[in-house]
């Protein structure tokens, strides 16, 4: 968990602005009095503050930029005040002064020329197709220019320091040689940047043209001949919706492909060996019409989905990114797809009862293949170990209904109750989009994190218990908390060793997944680096990921409450750690049922419990938590004492109703559905080919009547 430091606050930004204003005022006074020491010190402090903010507080620099006080303007004002000081303080002749000012203007001209050239270079390196896991050697891509050349904030005021320092020295010593030398050095540096950056427009480094890139892409897709793809479009923070289907896509027969629409999404897609292409423009997306691609899986409804649905040669199946009892799980938009793939009978009935135009014969039950890593429940936790409770609330949703997320009305009460109970250890994993619509939800999330931080600080004197990941060999049960003393050196040394192991595993996993790039790397350089994977990389990544999970959980103090954000650890790894889940009406509850462990759902809808259960089948086998969270003690007791777990059998029945039968396995059913839909695409292409050739007697598909509705 990373807390926002004071420099990231609005007050700190205004403080930096006030400090700069004071230094400029002091420099102006020093130039006007004139006072050489005041001019010299205030100007140097201004340069030092600018460089310090750039190095350690880039957020403040960004805020100043939004106020149109960028680095170039700040340095220009500083140099103008220095020139004014030279005019008042020094006795150098007019020729030297003109040379100094002329050289300074030439340096700024070179800076702005470099800025304009950087725009040209960036545009030339914006390709119509962005790829990952594809060999791009034929395109002869080149690394990106250094950040110093592309970003003016990194170039100014750093390269202007020699000129500024030289002119200040001239003002203090009355010797023109210092100012002329400093300005000449800055001019040479800025001019060198222009000359070096221009080489990226020469044949050796210039990015391929749009025509050449598209020609290469047509050739690649004709050679690779993909048949099944995953189509995804979304904003920042939505990549999890596609990532949850990557393992299933990779396990299918044939040649899979991931199709994206946003450039920034290319690096947000998790580690996979499946080729990834990003086609931002609709005209280039239409190139898929003449490819071998037969079907696309859609894990989310997005505005740009309608664009790919125009391609008649491709069949489309909506898989969603999780199933729940919320209205979003039976969206009327689903009727635009050829088929709607769901986990089990519950979703089929949900669409029928919603009556949103989805034909029952287009609903295909395929299970949830990605739930395979979830370990089954092995019973109550062993004596002496605290109950690990995973609180994983959903987000506020686009409708901003208070019943969507428990974070707003119940989150703090739930967390306080868990932190106050010595039997519980809390894992808090908020939805990645929490606060994106309702800022109050984001504020509540921050308050929950603060409560956990305070609880960990209050319990810092207790020794760390060590709880390995479920499914691994457990360490001997520790002593009860009341018998524990202050942590010894052995405990601290063990944790230090575990953290070192986690750092090593993280480095190895990042190296295998090619997620580490040099500063300044652009999408063209990443395309060049993220070439076709070596044989066996997927297996190595899987092993490295499993090793990282083990190292991560081992590196956490066993009694510490954790805030878990980001893609690591994944939600399924958290499931395997948890003895109990507390969540909202969301797909998290349905997925957790794969383990058949106890779970609870928070009712913030305002409905009575009976009505709430009736409206949400996912809640049928769950305990209910009200916004006051008074049920927490009894909920923990139902986990530690199997005699109080009255819903164990119901969880088993509900698992099959929500997720489908265990036999045949979900992946088998998913593959069968893929083959069947690909066969429909082949049949359609064959009919069109015969019609185009003028063949008579081609049997066309007959429009079918509305499907039978399920009632009750």
FENSULFEN-V630679 format. One record per residue. RES is the residue in one letter. SS is DSSP state (H for helix, E for strand, C for the rest). D_LAST is the distance of its C-alpha to the last C-alpha in whole Angstrom. Layout:
# FENSULFEN-V630679
res=RES ss=SS d_last=D_LAST
res=RES ss=SS d_last=D_LAST
This chain:
# FENSULFEN-V630679
res=X ss=C d_last=47
res=X ss=C d_last=49
res=X ss=C d_last=50
res=X ss=C d_last=51
res=X ss=C d_last=55
res=X ss=H d_last=57
res=X ss=H d_last=58
res=X ss=H d_last=55
res=X ss=C d_last=55
res=X ss=H d_last=56
res=X ss=H d_last=59
res=X ss=H d_last=60
res=X ss=H d_last=60
res=X ss=H d_last=62
res=X ss=H d_last=64
res=X ss=H d_last=65
res=X ss=H d_last=65
res=X ss=H d_last=68
res=X ss=H d_last=70
res=X ss=H d_last=70
res=X ss=H d_last=71
res=X ss=H d_last=74
res=X ss=H d_last=75
res=X ss=H d_last=76
res=X ss=H d_last=77
res=X ss=H d_last=80
res=X ss=H d_last=80
res=X ss=H d_last=81
res=X ss=H d_last=84
res=X ss=H d_last=85
res=X ss=H d_last=86
res=X ss=H d_last=87
res=X ss=H d_last=89
res=X ss=C d_last=90
res=X ss=C d_last=89
res=X ss=H d_last=89
res=X ss=H d_last=88
res=X ss=H d_last=85
res=X ss=H d_last=84
res=X ss=H d_last=84
res=X ss=H d_last=82
res=X ss=H d_last=79
res=X ss=H d_last=79
res=X ss=H d_last=78
res=X ss=H d_last=76
res=X ss=H d_last=74
res=X ss=H d_last=74
res=X ss=H d_last=73
res=X ss=H d_last=70
res=X ss=H d_last=69
res=X ss=H d_last=69
res=X ss=H d_last=68
res=X ss=H d_last=65
res=X ss=H d_last=64
res=X ss=H d_last=64
res=X ss=H d_last=62
res=X ss=C d_last=60
res=X ss=H d_last=59
res=X ss=H d_last=56
res=X ss=H d_last=59
res=X ss=H d_last=61
res=X ss=H d_last=58
res=X ss=H d_last=57
res=X ss=H d_last=61
res=X ss=H d_last=60
res=X ss=H d_last=58
res=X ss=C d_last=60
res=X ss=C d_last=62
res=X ss=C d_last=65
res=X ss=C d_last=65
res=X ss=H d_last=67
res=X ss=H d_last=69
res=X ss=H d_last=70
res=X ss=H d_last=70
res=X ss=H d_last=73
res=X ss=H d_last=75
res=X ss=H d_last=75
res=X ss=H d_last=77
res=X ss=H d_last=79
res=X ss=H d_last=80
res=X ss=H d_last=81
res=X ss=H d_last=83
res=X ss=H d_last=85
res=X ss=H d_last=86
res=X ss=H d_last=87
res=X ss=H d_last=89
res=X ss=H d_last=91
res=X ss=H d_last=92
res=X ss=H d_last=93
res=X ss=C d_last=94
res=X ss=C d_last=97
res=X ss=C d_last=96
res=X ss=C d_last=98
res=X ss=H d_last=96
res=X ss=H d_last=96
res=X ss=H d_last=94
res=X ss=H d_last=92
res=X ss=H d_last=91
res=X ss=H d_last=90
res=X ss=H d_last=88
res=X ss=H d_last=86
res=X ss=H d_last=86
res=X ss=H d_last=85
res=X ss=H d_last=82
res=X ss=H d_last=81
res=X ss=H d_last=81
res=X ss=H d_last=79
res=X ss=H d_last=76
res=X ss=H d_last=76
res=X ss=H d_last=75
res=X ss=H d_last=73
res=X ss=H d_last=71
res=X ss=H d_last=72
res=X ss=H d_last=70
res=X ss=H d_last=67
res=X ss=H d_last=67
res=X ss=H d_last=67
res=X ss=H d_last=65
res=X ss=H d_last=62
res=X ss=H d_last=63
res=X ss=H d_last=63
res=X ss=H d_last=59
res=X ss=H d_last=59
res=X ss=H d_last=60
res=X ss=C d_last=58
res=X ss=C d_last=55
res=X ss=C d_last=54
res=X ss=C d_last=51
res=X ss=C d_last=49
res=X ss=E d_last=49
res=X ss=E d_last=48
res=X ss=E d_last=48
res=X ss=C d_last=48
res=X ss=C d_last=50
res=X ss=C d_last=54
res=X ss=C d_last=56
res=X ss=H d_last=59
res=X ss=H d_last=60
res=X ss=H d_last=59
res=X ss=C d_last=62
res=X ss=C d_last=60
res=X ss=C d_last=62
res=X ss=C d_last=62
res=X ss=C d_last=61
res=X ss=C d_last=64
res=X ss=C d_last=65
res=X ss=H d_last=63
res=X ss=H d_last=67
res=X ss=H d_last=67
res=X ss=H d_last=64
res=X ss=C d_last=63
res=X ss=H d_last=65
res=X ss=H d_last=64
res=X ss=H d_last=66
res=X ss=H d_last=69
res=X ss=C d_last=70
res=X ss=C d_last=72
res=X ss=H d_last=72
res=X ss=H d_last=75
res=X ss=H d_last=76
res=X ss=H d_last=77
res=X ss=H d_last=81
res=X ss=H d_last=82
res=X ss=H d_last=81
res=X ss=H d_last=82
res=X ss=H d_last=86
res=X ss=H d_last=86
res=X ss=H d_last=85
res=X ss=H d_last=88
res=X ss=H d_last=90
res=X ss=H d_last=90
res=X ss=H d_last=91
res=X ss=H d_last=94
res=X ss=C d_last=95
res=X ss=C d_last=95
res=X ss=H d_last=93
res=X ss=H d_last=93
res=X ss=H d_last=90
res=X ss=H d_last=88
res=X ss=H d_last=89
res=X ss=H d_last=88
res=X ss=H d_last=85
res=X ss=H d_last=84
res=X ss=H d_last=85
res=X ss=H d_last=83
res=X ss=H d_last=80
res=X ss=H d_last=80
res=X ss=H d_last=81
res=X ss=H d_last=78
res=X ss=H d_last=76
res=X ss=H d_last=77
res=X ss=H d_last=77
res=X ss=H d_last=73
res=X ss=H d_last=73
res=X ss=H d_last=75
res=X ss=H d_last=73
res=X ss=H d_last=70
res=X ss=H d_last=71
res=X ss=H d_last=71
res=X ss=H d_last=67
res=X ss=H d_last=68
res=X ss=C d_last=70
res=X ss=C d_last=69
res=X ss=C d_last=69
res=X ss=C d_last=67
res=X ss=C d_last=65
res=X ss=C d_last=61
res=X ss=C d_last=60
res=X ss=C d_last=60
res=X ss=H d_last=57
res=X ss=H d_last=58
res=X ss=H d_last=59
res=X ss=H d_last=56
res=X ss=H d_last=53
res=X ss=H d_last=55
res=X ss=H d_last=55
res=X ss=H d_last=51
res=X ss=H d_last=51
res=X ss=H d_last=53
res=X ss=H d_last=51
res=X ss=H d_last=48
res=X ss=H d_last=50
res=X ss=H d_last=51
res=X ss=H d_last=48
res=X ss=C d_last=46
res=X ss=C d_last=42
res=X ss=C d_last=39
res=X ss=E d_last=36
res=X ss=E d_last=36
res=X ss=E d_last=34
res=X ss=E d_last=35
res=X ss=E d_last=35
res=X ss=C d_last=36
res=X ss=C d_last=36
res=X ss=C d_last=38
res=X ss=C d_last=40
res=X ss=C d_last=38
res=X ss=C d_last=35
res=X ss=C d_last=36
res=X ss=H d_last=34
res=X ss=H d_last=31
res=X ss=H d_last=33
res=X ss=H d_last=35
res=X ss=C d_last=32
res=X ss=C d_last=32
res=X ss=H d_last=36
res=X ss=H d_last=36
res=X ss=H d_last=33
res=X ss=H d_last=35
res=X ss=H d_last=38
res=X ss=C d_last=37
res=X ss=C d_last=36
res=X ss=C d_last=38
res=X ss=C d_last=40
res=X ss=C d_last=42
res=X ss=E d_last=39
res=X ss=E d_last=40
res=X ss=E d_last=39
res=X ss=E d_last=39
res=X ss=E d_last=40
res=X ss=C d_last=41
res=X ss=C d_last=42
res=X ss=H d_last=46
res=X ss=H d_last=45
res=X ss=H d_last=42
res=X ss=C d_last=44
res=X ss=C d_last=46
res=X ss=C d_last=42
res=X ss=C d_last=41
res=X ss=C d_last=41
res=X ss=C d_last=43
res=X ss=C d_last=43
res=X ss=C d_last=45
res=X ss=C d_last=43
res=X ss=C d_last=45
res=X ss=E d_last=44
res=X ss=E d_last=44
res=X ss=E d_last=44
res=X ss=C d_last=44
res=X ss=C d_last=45
res=X ss=C d_last=45
res=X ss=H d_last=43
res=X ss=H d_last=46
res=X ss=H d_last=47
res=X ss=H d_last=43
res=X ss=H d_last=43
res=X ss=H d_last=46
res=X ss=H d_last=43
res=X ss=H d_last=42
res=X ss=H d_last=45
res=X ss=C d_last=44
res=X ss=C d_last=43
res=X ss=C d_last=40
res=X ss=C d_last=37
res=X ss=E d_last=34
res=X ss=E d_last=33
res=X ss=E d_last=30
res=X ss=E d_last=29
res=X ss=C d_last=28
res=X ss=C d_last=28
res=X ss=C d_last=28
res=X ss=C d_last=31
res=X ss=C d_last=33
res=X ss=C d_last=36
res=X ss=H d_last=33
res=X ss=H d_last=33
res=X ss=H d_last=37
res=X ss=H d_last=36
res=X ss=C d_last=33
res=X ss=C d_last=36
res=X ss=C d_last=37
res=X ss=C d_last=36
res=X ss=C d_last=38
res=X ss=C d_last=35
res=X ss=E d_last=32
res=X ss=E d_last=29
res=X ss=E d_last=27
res=X ss=E d_last=25
res=X ss=C d_last=25
res=X ss=C d_last=24
res=X ss=C d_last=26
res=X ss=C d_last=24
res=X ss=C d_last=20
res=X ss=C d_last=19
res=X ss=C d_last=16
res=X ss=C d_last=18
res=X ss=H d_last=18
res=X ss=H d_last=21
res=X ss=H d_last=19
res=X ss=H d_last=17
res=X ss=C d_last=20
res=X ss=H d_last=20
res=X ss=H d_last=23
res=X ss=H d_last=22
res=X ss=H d_last=22
res=X ss=H d_last=25
res=X ss=C d_last=26
res=X ss=C d_last=26
res=X ss=E d_last=23
res=X ss=E d_last=21
res=X ss=E d_last=22
res=X ss=E d_last=19
res=X ss=C d_last=20
res=X ss=C d_last=17
res=X ss=H d_last=13
res=X ss=H d_last=12
res=X ss=H d_last=14
res=X ss=H d_last=12
res=X ss=H d_last=9
res=X ss=H d_last=11
res=X ss=H d_last=12
res=X ss=H d_last=10
res=X ss=H d_last=8
res=X ss=H d_last=12
res=X ss=C d_last=13
res=X ss=C d_last=16
res=X ss=C d_last=17
res=X ss=C d_last=17
res=X ss=C d_last=17
res=X ss=H d_last=15
res=X ss=H d_last=18
res=X ss=H d_last=20
res=X ss=E d_last=18
res=X ss=E d_last=20
res=X ss=E d_last=19
res=X ss=C d_last=23
res=X ss=C d_last=23
res=X ss=C d_last=25
res=X ss=H d_last=29
res=X ss=H d_last=30
res=X ss=H d_last=29
res=X ss=H d_last=32
res=X ss=H d_last=34
res=X ss=C d_last=32
res=X ss=C d_last=34
res=X ss=C d_last=32
res=X ss=C d_last=32
res=X ss=C d_last=35
res=X ss=C d_last=35
res=X ss=C d_last=37
res=X ss=C d_last=40
res=X ss=C d_last=43
res=X ss=C d_last=45
res=X ss=C d_last=47
res=X ss=C d_last=45
res=X ss=C d_last=43
res=X ss=E d_last=39
res=X ss=E d_last=38
res=X ss=E d_last=36
res=X ss=E d_last=34
res=X ss=E d_last=33
res=X ss=E d_last=32
res=X ss=C d_last=30
res=X ss=C d_last=29
res=X ss=C d_last=30
res=X ss=C d_last=30
res=X ss=C d_last=28
res=X ss=C d_last=29
res=X ss=C d_last=28
res=X ss=C d_last=30
res=X ss=C d_last=27
res=X ss=C d_last=28
res=X ss=C d_last=25
res=X ss=C d_last=25
res=X ss=C d_last=28
res=X ss=C d_last=30
res=X ss=C d_last=33
res=X ss=C d_last=34
res=X ss=C d_last=33
res=X ss=C d_last=33
res=X ss=H d_last=35
res=X ss=H d_last=38
res=X ss=H d_last=37
res=X ss=H d_last=35
res=X ss=H d_last=38
res=X ss=H d_last=41
res=X ss=H d_last=39
res=X ss=H d_last=39
res=X ss=H d_last=43
res=X ss=H d_last=44
res=X ss=C d_last=43
res=X ss=C d_last=45
res=X ss=C d_last=43
res=X ss=E d_last=41
res=X ss=E d_last=42
res=X ss=E d_last=40
res=X ss=E d_last=39
res=X ss=E d_last=38
res=X ss=C d_last=36
res=X ss=C d_last=35
res=X ss=C d_last=33
res=X ss=C d_last=36
res=X ss=C d_last=35
res=X ss=C d_last=35
res=X ss=C d_last=37
res=X ss=C d_last=37
res=X ss=C d_last=35
res=X ss=C d_last=36
res=X ss=H d_last=39
res=X ss=H d_last=39
res=X ss=H d_last=36
res=X ss=H d_last=39
res=X ss=H d_last=41
res=X ss=H d_last=39
res=X ss=H d_last=39
res=X ss=H d_last=43
res=X ss=H d_last=43
res=X ss=H d_last=41
res=X ss=H d_last=43
res=X ss=H d_last=46
res=X ss=H d_last=45
res=X ss=H d_last=45
res=X ss=H d_last=48
res=X ss=H d_last=50
res=X ss=H d_last=48
res=X ss=H d_last=50
res=X ss=H d_last=53
res=X ss=H d_last=53
res=X ss=C d_last=52
res=X ss=C d_last=55
res=X ss=C d_last=57
res=X ss=C d_last=55
res=X ss=C d_last=56
res=X ss=C d_last=53
res=X ss=C d_last=51
res=X ss=C d_last=50
res=X ss=C d_last=46
res=X ss=C d_last=46
res=X ss=C d_last=43
res=X ss=C d_last=40
res=X ss=C d_last=41
res=X ss=C d_last=45
res=X ss=C d_last=48
res=X ss=C d_last=47
res=X ss=C d_last=51
res=X ss=C d_last=52
res=X ss=C d_last=50
res=X ss=C d_last=52
res=X ss=C d_last=54
res=X ss=C d_last=52
res=X ss=H d_last=52
res=X ss=H d_last=54
res=X ss=H d_last=57
res=X ss=C d_last=57
res=X ss=C d_last=60
res=X ss=C d_last=61
res=X ss=C d_last=60
res=X ss=C d_last=63
res=X ss=H d_last=64
res=X ss=H d_last=62
res=X ss=H d_last=59
res=X ss=H d_last=60
res=X ss=H d_last=61
res=X ss=H d_last=58
res=X ss=H d_last=56
res=X ss=H d_last=58
res=X ss=H d_last=58
res=X ss=H d_last=55
res=X ss=H d_last=55
res=X ss=H d_last=57
res=X ss=H d_last=55
res=X ss=H d_last=52
res=X ss=H d_last=55
res=X ss=H d_last=56
res=X ss=H d_last=52
res=X ss=H d_last=51
res=X ss=H d_last=54
res=X ss=H d_last=54
res=X ss=H d_last=50
res=X ss=H d_last=51
res=X ss=H d_last=54
res=X ss=H d_last=51
res=X ss=C d_last=49
res=X ss=C d_last=52
res=X ss=C d_last=50
res=X ss=C d_last=54
res=X ss=C d_last=56
res=X ss=C d_last=59
res=X ss=C d_last=59
res=X ss=C d_last=59
res=X ss=C d_last=58
res=X ss=C d_last=56
res=X ss=H d_last=53
res=X ss=H d_last=56
res=X ss=H d_last=57
res=X ss=H d_last=54
res=X ss=H d_last=53
res=X ss=H d_last=56
res=X ss=H d_last=56
res=X ss=C d_last=52
res=X ss=C d_last=53
res=X ss=C d_last=52
res=X ss=C d_last=51
res=X ss=C d_last=53
res=X ss=C d_last=52
res=X ss=C d_last=50
res=X ss=H d_last=50
res=X ss=H d_last=46
res=X ss=H d_last=47
res=X ss=H d_last=49
res=X ss=H d_last=47
res=X ss=H d_last=44
res=X ss=H d_last=47
res=X ss=H d_last=48
res=X ss=H d_last=45
res=X ss=H d_last=44
res=X ss=H d_last=48
res=X ss=H d_last=47
res=X ss=H d_last=44
res=X ss=H d_last=46
res=X ss=H d_last=49
res=X ss=H d_last=47
res=X ss=H d_last=46
res=X ss=H d_last=49
res=X ss=H d_last=51
res=X ss=C d_last=49
res=X ss=C d_last=50
res=X ss=C d_last=48
res=X ss=C d_last=48
res=X ss=C d_last=47
res=X ss=C d_last=44
res=X ss=E d_last=43
res=X ss=E d_last=42
res=X ss=C d_last=41
res=X ss=C d_last=40
res=X ss=C d_last=41
res=X ss=C d_last=40
res=X ss=C d_last=42
res=X ss=C d_last=40
res=X ss=C d_last=37
res=X ss=H d_last=34
res=X ss=H d_last=33
res=X ss=H d_last=37
res=X ss=H d_last=36
res=X ss=H d_last=33
res=X ss=H d_last=36
res=X ss=H d_last=38
res=X ss=C d_last=35
res=X ss=C d_last=35
res=X ss=E d_last=32
res=X ss=E d_last=30
res=X ss=E d_last=29
res=X ss=E d_last=27
res=X ss=C d_last=25
res=X ss=C d_last=21
res=X ss=C d_last=23
res=X ss=H d_last=23
res=X ss=H d_last=26
res=X ss=H d_last=23
res=X ss=H d_last=21
res=X ss=H d_last=25
res=X ss=H d_last=26
res=X ss=H d_last=24
res=X ss=H d_last=26
res=X ss=H d_last=29
res=X ss=C d_last=26
res=X ss=C d_last=29
res=X ss=C d_last=28
res=X ss=E d_last=27
res=X ss=E d_last=26
res=X ss=E d_last=24
res=X ss=E d_last=26
res=X ss=E d_last=24
res=X ss=C d_last=26
res=X ss=C d_last=23
res=X ss=C d_last=25
res=X ss=C d_last=21
res=X ss=C d_last=21
res=X ss=H d_last=21
res=X ss=H d_last=17
res=X ss=H d_last=16
res=X ss=H d_last=17
res=X ss=H d_last=16
res=X ss=H d_last=12
res=X ss=H d_last=13
res=X ss=C d_last=14
res=X ss=H d_last=13
res=X ss=H d_last=17
res=X ss=H d_last=18
res=X ss=C d_last=17
res=X ss=C d_last=20
res=X ss=C d_last=22
res=X ss=E d_last=25
res=X ss=E d_last=25
res=X ss=E d_last=28
res=X ss=E d_last=28
res=X ss=C d_last=31
res=X ss=C d_last=34
res=X ss=C d_last=33
res=X ss=C d_last=34
res=X ss=C d_last=32
res=X ss=H d_last=34
res=X ss=H d_last=37
res=X ss=H d_last=34
res=X ss=H d_last=32
res=X ss=H d_last=35
res=X ss=H d_last=36
res=X ss=H d_last=33
res=X ss=H d_last=34
res=X ss=H d_last=38
res=X ss=C d_last=37
res=X ss=H d_last=34
res=X ss=H d_last=34
res=X ss=H d_last=32
res=X ss=C d_last=30
res=X ss=C d_last=27
res=X ss=C d_last=24
res=X ss=H d_last=26
res=X ss=H d_last=24
res=X ss=H d_last=20
res=X ss=H d_last=22
res=X ss=H d_last=22
res=X ss=H d_last=19
res=X ss=H d_last=17
res=X ss=H d_last=20
res=X ss=H d_last=19
res=X ss=H d_last=15
res=X ss=H d_last=17
res=X ss=H d_last=20
res=X ss=C d_last=19
res=X ss=C d_last=22
res=X ss=C d_last=25
res=X ss=C d_last=26
res=X ss=C d_last=27
res=X ss=C d_last=28
res=X ss=H d_last=27
res=X ss=H d_last=30
res=X ss=H d_last=30
res=X ss=H d_last=27
res=X ss=H d_last=28
res=X ss=H d_last=31
res=X ss=H d_last=29
res=X ss=H d_last=27
res=X ss=H d_last=30
res=X ss=H d_last=32
res=X ss=H d_last=30
res=X ss=H d_last=30
res=X ss=H d_last=34
res=X ss=H d_last=34
res=X ss=H d_last=32
res=X ss=H d_last=35
res=X ss=H d_last=37
res=X ss=H d_last=36
res=X ss=H d_last=36
res=X ss=H d_last=40
res=X ss=H d_last=41
res=X ss=H d_last=40
res=X ss=H d_last=42
res=X ss=H d_last=45
res=X ss=H d_last=45
res=X ss=H d_last=45
res=X ss=H d_last=47
res=X ss=C d_last=50
res=X ss=C d_last=50
res=X ss=C d_last=48
res=X ss=C d_last=47
res=X ss=C d_last=44
res=X ss=C d_last=42
res=X ss=C d_last=38
res=X ss=C d_last=36
res=X ss=C d_last=32
res=X ss=C d_last=30
res=X ss=C d_last=28
res=X ss=C d_last=24
res=X ss=C d_last=22
res=X ss=C d_last=19
res=X ss=C d_last=16
res=X ss=C d_last=13
res=X ss=C d_last=10
res=X ss=C d_last=7
res=X ss=C d_last=4
res=X ss=C d_last=0
